[in-house]
Amino acid sequence: MLTYREVLNINEQYAIDNEKEDSGVKLLLLHFSNLSSTDLLLSLDKEIPEKVYNDFLYGVDRYIAKNIPVQHIIGYEYFYGHKFIVNGDVLIPRFETEELVANVLMYYDEIFNSEPVDVVDVGTGSGCLAITLDLEEKQMKVTATDISEAALKVAKENNDILEANVSFLQGDMLQPLQGKKFDILVSNPPYIPDHEYVENLVIDNEPSVALFGGEDGLDFYRIIIRGASQILKDRYLIAFEHAYNKSKDIKKIIKKHLKDVEIIQKKDLQGKDRMTFIIKR
């Protein structure tokens, strides 16, 4: 039987040869071997058990040959240190979105000075934004919405497993929030233009309703910004994640519909314009 090292090297190269991330192979090996990264490092020259080897190869085949995301094969993704269930009904949480959470927590301290606040996450998907904010800041009372019943089922399961206290509402964008008022609105809405190319791994496995945002990818930002004043209190924070090349367009939409607000746009760790914050003090 081969060693862990040999199995890893062979299949990482297999991934690279097929234009897949070799890091996905390591995640599969960690999952099927039930080893931590440290334990795997210490076990590299040990023989891999036959069952682990067979399960791992089946996972690699699904990932590379059948084009299924690693997160769907193993059933979860970590976000801000929390383990979230994911499947084909929700977007896989991205590392970059963790930066949105960190900034929301920072601006919360600055604007609201640790006071209790009502927070809403519009288009919650797996619930990663809403649940993480609820877990990280106990002064936040968090509500989350999504148009997809299937997505909300996943979000509710994550909420229960992680022992969070998010409330969930089904409906299209701001529709289920009428009559309610919030201090903070966060959203990572669908923002890919309808006719833009999307790699097969994404388009074949993640819900299109969570990907595409109209002709220019900005339809959902317009809906939220136009209707924001109806569901927000006098002092508020709006936090968006968006496509790296849309920050100027989003600023124009904000200036058209919201007056006397501070607009802060930030780059992510890769230097891309990915976050916009709107503050009314």
CORWOJO-V535139 format. One record per pair of residues at least 6 apart in sequence whose ideal C-beta (glycine too) atoms are under 8 Angstrom apart, sorted by the first residue. I is the first residue (numbers start at 1). J is the second residue. D is the distance in whole Angstrom. If there is no record, write none. Layout:
# CORWOJO-V535139
i | j | d
I | J | D
I | J | D
This chain:
# CORWOJO-V535139
i | j | d
1 | 47 | 4
1 | 48 | 6
1 | 49 | 8
1 | 50 | 6
1 | 53 | 7
2 | 10 | 8
2 | 47 | 7
2 | 48 | 6
2 | 53 | 7
3 | 44 | 7
3 | 45 | 5
3 | 46 | 6
3 | 47 | 6
3 | 48 | 7
4 | 29 | 7
4 | 33 | 7
4 | 40 | 6
4 | 43 | 5
4 | 44 | 5
4 | 45 | 7
4 | 46 | 6
4 | 48 | 5
5 | 44 | 4
5 | 45 | 6
7 | 29 | 7
7 | 48 | 5
7 | 53 | 7
7 | 56 | 7
8 | 25 | 7
8 | 26 | 7
8 | 29 | 6
8 | 44 | 7
11 | 25 | 5
11 | 29 | 8
11 | 56 | 8
11 | 57 | 8
11 | 60 | 5
12 | 22 | 4
12 | 25 | 5
12 | 26 | 7
13 | 22 | 8
14 | 25 | 8
14 | 60 | 7
14 | 64 | 6
15 | 21 | 7
15 | 22 | 5
15 | 24 | 6
15 | 25 | 5
15 | 60 | 8
15 | 63 | 8
15 | 64 | 6
16 | 22 | 5
18 | 64 | 5
20 | 63 | 7
20 | 64 | 5
24 | 63 | 6
24 | 70 | 4
25 | 60 | 6
25 | 63 | 8
26 | 40 | 8
27 | 70 | 5
27 | 74 | 7
28 | 56 | 6
28 | 59 | 4
28 | 60 | 6
28 | 63 | 7
28 | 70 | 6
28 | 73 | 7
28 | 74 | 7
29 | 35 | 8
29 | 40 | 7
29 | 56 | 6
30 | 36 | 7
30 | 37 | 7
30 | 40 | 6
31 | 59 | 7
31 | 73 | 8
31 | 74 | 4
32 | 52 | 5
32 | 55 | 4
32 | 56 | 4
32 | 59 | 6
33 | 40 | 7
33 | 43 | 8
33 | 48 | 7
33 | 52 | 5
33 | 56 | 7
35 | 43 | 6
48 | 56 | 8
59 | 70 | 8
59 | 73 | 5
59 | 74 | 8
62 | 68 | 5
62 | 73 | 5
63 | 69 | 8
63 | 70 | 6
63 | 73 | 6
67 | 200 | 6
67 | 201 | 6
67 | 204 | 6
67 | 205 | 7
68 | 205 | 6
69 | 92 | 6
69 | 201 | 6
69 | 205 | 5
69 | 206 | 8
71 | 77 | 4
71 | 86 | 5
71 | 92 | 5
72 | 86 | 7
72 | 87 | 6
72 | 88 | 6
72 | 92 | 8
72 | 205 | 6
75 | 85 | 6
75 | 86 | 7
75 | 87 | 7
76 | 83 | 5
76 | 84 | 6
76 | 85 | 6
76 | 86 | 6
77 | 83 | 8
77 | 84 | 6
77 | 86 | 5
77 | 92 | 5
77 | 93 | 5
78 | 84 | 7
79 | 93 | 4
79 | 97 | 7
79 | 98 | 6
79 | 128 | 4
79 | 132 | 6
80 | 98 | 5
80 | 101 | 6
80 | 128 | 8
80 | 132 | 5
80 | 136 | 7
82 | 128 | 8
82 | 131 | 7
82 | 132 | 6
82 | 135 | 7
82 | 162 | 6
83 | 161 | 8
83 | 162 | 8
84 | 93 | 6
84 | 126 | 5
84 | 127 | 7
84 | 128 | 5
84 | 131 | 8
84 | 158 | 5
84 | 162 | 8
85 | 126 | 7
85 | 154 | 6
85 | 157 | 6
85 | 158 | 5
85 | 161 | 7
86 | 92 | 5
86 | 93 | 7
86 | 126 | 6
86 | 154 | 7
87 | 154 | 6
88 | 205 | 6
88 | 206 | 7
88 | 207 | 7
89 | 148 | 7
89 | 150 | 4
89 | 151 | 5
89 | 153 | 7
89 | 154 | 6
89 | 207 | 6
90 | 125 | 4
90 | 126 | 4
90 | 151 | 5
90 | 154 | 5
90 | 155 | 7
90 | 206 | 8
90 | 207 | 7
90 | 210 | 7
91 | 125 | 5
91 | 126 | 7
91 | 206 | 5
91 | 207 | 7
91 | 210 | 5
91 | 211 | 7
92 | 126 | 8
92 | 206 | 7
93 | 126 | 6
93 | 128 | 4
96 | 241 | 7
96 | 268 | 5
96 | 269 | 8
96 | 270 | 7
96 | 274 | 6
97 | 128 | 7
97 | 129 | 7
97 | 188 | 6
97 | 241 | 6
99 | 266 | 8
99 | 268 | 5
99 | 269 | 7
99 | 274 | 8
99 | 275 | 7
100 | 129 | 7
100 | 186 | 7
100 | 188 | 7
100 | 239 | 6
100 | 241 | 5
100 | 275 | 6
101 | 129 | 6
101 | 132 | 5
101 | 133 | 6
101 | 136 | 7
103 | 239 | 7
103 | 266 | 7
103 | 275 | 6
103 | 277 | 7
104 | 133 | 7
104 | 184 | 7
104 | 186 | 6
104 | 237 | 7
104 | 239 | 5
105 | 133 | 7
105 | 136 | 6
105 | 137 | 6
107 | 237 | 5
107 | 239 | 7
107 | 277 | 6
107 | 279 | 7
108 | 117 | 7
108 | 137 | 6
108 | 140 | 7
108 | 184 | 7
108 | 237 | 7
111 | 235 | 7
111 | 237 | 6
111 | 279 | 6
111 | 281 | 7
112 | 139 | 8
112 | 183 | 7
112 | 235 | 8
112 | 237 | 8
114 | 139 | 6
115 | 139 | 7
116 | 139 | 5
116 | 140 | 8
116 | 141 | 7
117 | 139 | 6
117 | 140 | 6
117 | 141 | 7
117 | 182 | 8
117 | 183 | 4
117 | 184 | 6
118 | 140 | 8
118 | 141 | 5
118 | 143 | 7
118 | 180 | 8
118 | 181 | 7
118 | 182 | 5
118 | 183 | 5
118 | 184 | 7
118 | 233 | 8
119 | 130 | 8
119 | 133 | 6
119 | 140 | 5
119 | 141 | 7
119 | 142 | 5
119 | 143 | 7
119 | 182 | 6
119 | 183 | 7
119 | 184 | 4
119 | 185 | 8
119 | 186 | 7
120 | 142 | 7
120 | 143 | 5
120 | 144 | 7
120 | 145 | 7
120 | 177 | 6
120 | 180 | 8
120 | 182 | 5
120 | 184 | 7
120 | 185 | 5
120 | 186 | 7
120 | 231 | 7
121 | 127 | 8
121 | 129 | 5
121 | 130 | 4
121 | 133 | 7
121 | 142 | 7
121 | 143 | 7
121 | 144 | 4
121 | 145 | 7
121 | 186 | 5
121 | 187 | 7
122 | 145 | 5
122 | 173 | 6
122 | 174 | 7
122 | 177 | 8
122 | 185 | 7
122 | 186 | 8
122 | 187 | 4
122 | 189 | 7
122 | 224 | 6
123 | 145 | 7
123 | 146 | 6
123 | 147 | 8
123 | 173 | 7
123 | 187 | 6
123 | 188 | 7
123 | 189 | 5
123 | 190 | 7
123 | 210 | 7
123 | 220 | 7
124 | 130 | 5
124 | 144 | 4
124 | 145 | 6
124 | 146 | 5
124 | 151 | 7
124 | 152 | 8
124 | 155 | 5
124 | 168 | 7
125 | 146 | 7
125 | 151 | 5
125 | 154 | 8
125 | 155 | 7
125 | 188 | 8
125 | 210 | 6
126 | 151 | 7
126 | 154 | 6
126 | 155 | 6
126 | 158 | 6
127 | 144 | 6
127 | 154 | 7
127 | 155 | 3
127 | 156 | 8
127 | 158 | 5
127 | 159 | 6
127 | 166 | 7
127 | 168 | 8
128 | 158 | 8
129 | 144 | 8
129 | 186 | 6
129 | 188 | 6
130 | 142 | 5
130 | 143 | 8
130 | 144 | 4
130 | 155 | 7
130 | 164 | 8
130 | 166 | 5
130 | 186 | 8
131 | 142 | 8
131 | 144 | 8
131 | 155 | 7
131 | 158 | 6
131 | 159 | 6
131 | 162 | 6
131 | 164 | 5
131 | 166 | 6
133 | 140 | 5
133 | 142 | 6
133 | 186 | 7
134 | 140 | 6
134 | 142 | 4
134 | 164 | 4
134 | 165 | 6
134 | 166 | 5
135 | 162 | 6
135 | 164 | 5
140 | 184 | 7
141 | 165 | 8
142 | 164 | 8
142 | 165 | 7
142 | 166 | 5
142 | 167 | 7
143 | 166 | 7
143 | 167 | 5
143 | 168 | 8
143 | 169 | 6
143 | 177 | 8
143 | 180 | 7
143 | 182 | 7
144 | 155 | 6
144 | 166 | 5
144 | 167 | 7
144 | 168 | 5
144 | 169 | 7
145 | 168 | 7
145 | 169 | 5
145 | 170 | 7
145 | 171 | 6
145 | 173 | 8
145 | 176 | 5
145 | 177 | 7
146 | 152 | 5
146 | 155 | 7
146 | 168 | 8
146 | 170 | 7
147 | 170 | 7
147 | 171 | 7
147 | 172 | 5
147 | 173 | 7
147 | 209 | 7
148 | 170 | 8
148 | 207 | 7
148 | 209 | 6
148 | 210 | 8
149 | 170 | 6
151 | 207 | 7
151 | 210 | 7
152 | 168 | 5
152 | 170 | 6
155 | 166 | 8
155 | 168 | 6
156 | 168 | 6
158 | 164 | 8
159 | 165 | 8
159 | 166 | 5
159 | 168 | 7
169 | 176 | 4
169 | 177 | 7
170 | 176 | 7
171 | 177 | 8
173 | 189 | 8
173 | 220 | 7
173 | 223 | 5
173 | 224 | 7
173 | 227 | 8
174 | 223 | 7
174 | 224 | 7
174 | 227 | 5
174 | 230 | 7
174 | 231 | 6
177 | 231 | 5
178 | 230 | 7
178 | 231 | 7
180 | 231 | 6
181 | 231 | 6
181 | 232 | 7
181 | 233 | 5
182 | 231 | 6
182 | 232 | 6
182 | 233 | 7
182 | 236 | 7
183 | 232 | 7
183 | 233 | 6
183 | 235 | 7
183 | 236 | 6
183 | 237 | 7
184 | 236 | 7
184 | 237 | 5
184 | 238 | 8
184 | 239 | 7
185 | 224 | 7
185 | 228 | 7
185 | 231 | 7
185 | 232 | 6
185 | 236 | 7
185 | 237 | 7
185 | 238 | 5
185 | 239 | 7
186 | 238 | 8
186 | 239 | 5
186 | 240 | 8
187 | 220 | 8
187 | 224 | 6
187 | 238 | 8
187 | 239 | 8
187 | 240 | 6
187 | 241 | 8
188 | 240 | 7
188 | 241 | 4
189 | 213 | 6
189 | 220 | 4
189 | 221 | 7
189 | 224 | 7
189 | 240 | 8
190 | 209 | 7
190 | 210 | 5
190 | 211 | 5
190 | 212 | 5
190 | 213 | 4
190 | 217 | 8
190 | 220 | 6
191 | 213 | 5
191 | 217 | 5
191 | 218 | 7
191 | 220 | 7
191 | 221 | 8
191 | 242 | 5
191 | 243 | 5
191 | 246 | 7
192 | 198 | 6
192 | 211 | 5
192 | 212 | 5
192 | 213 | 6
192 | 217 | 6
192 | 243 | 7
193 | 212 | 7
193 | 213 | 7
193 | 214 | 7
193 | 215 | 6
193 | 216 | 6
193 | 217 | 4
194 | 212 | 5
194 | 213 | 8
194 | 214 | 6
194 | 215 | 6
194 | 217 | 8
195 | 215 | 8
196 | 217 | 7
198 | 211 | 7
202 | 211 | 7
203 | 211 | 7
213 | 219 | 5
213 | 220 | 5
213 | 221 | 8
214 | 220 | 8
216 | 249 | 7
217 | 243 | 6
217 | 246 | 7
218 | 246 | 6
218 | 249 | 6
218 | 250 | 7
218 | 253 | 7
221 | 240 | 7
221 | 242 | 7
221 | 250 | 6
221 | 253 | 6
222 | 253 | 6
224 | 238 | 8
224 | 240 | 8
225 | 238 | 8
225 | 253 | 5
225 | 254 | 6
225 | 257 | 5
225 | 258 | 6
226 | 257 | 5
228 | 236 | 8
228 | 238 | 6
228 | 257 | 8
228 | 258 | 7
228 | 278 | 8
229 | 258 | 7
232 | 238 | 8
232 | 280 | 8
234 | 280 | 7
235 | 280 | 6
235 | 281 | 6
236 | 278 | 8
236 | 279 | 8
236 | 280 | 5
237 | 277 | 7
237 | 278 | 7
237 | 279 | 6
237 | 280 | 8
238 | 277 | 7
238 | 278 | 4
238 | 279 | 8
239 | 275 | 7
239 | 276 | 8
239 | 277 | 5
239 | 278 | 8
240 | 250 | 7
240 | 275 | 7
240 | 276 | 5
240 | 277 | 8
241 | 274 | 6
241 | 275 | 6
242 | 250 | 6
242 | 274 | 7
242 | 275 | 7
242 | 276 | 6
243 | 274 | 8
244 | 272 | 4
244 | 273 | 5
244 | 274 | 6
245 | 273 | 7
246 | 273 | 8
247 | 265 | 5
247 | 273 | 4
247 | 276 | 6
250 | 276 | 5
251 | 263 | 6
251 | 265 | 7
251 | 276 | 7
254 | 261 | 7
254 | 263 | 6
254 | 276 | 8
254 | 278 | 6
255 | 263 | 8
258 | 278 | 6
258 | 280 | 8
260 | 280 | 7
261 | 278 | 5
261 | 279 | 6
261 | 280 | 5
262 | 278 | 7
262 | 279 | 4
262 | 280 | 8
262 | 281 | 7
263 | 276 | 7
263 | 277 | 7
263 | 278 | 6
264 | 276 | 7
264 | 277 | 4
264 | 278 | 8
264 | 279 | 7
265 | 273 | 6
265 | 275 | 7
265 | 276 | 5
265 | 277 | 8
266 | 273 | 8
266 | 274 | 7
266 | 275 | 5
266 | 276 | 8
266 | 277 | 7
267 | 273 | 6
267 | 274 | 7
267 | 275 | 8
268 | 274 | 4
268 | 275 | 7
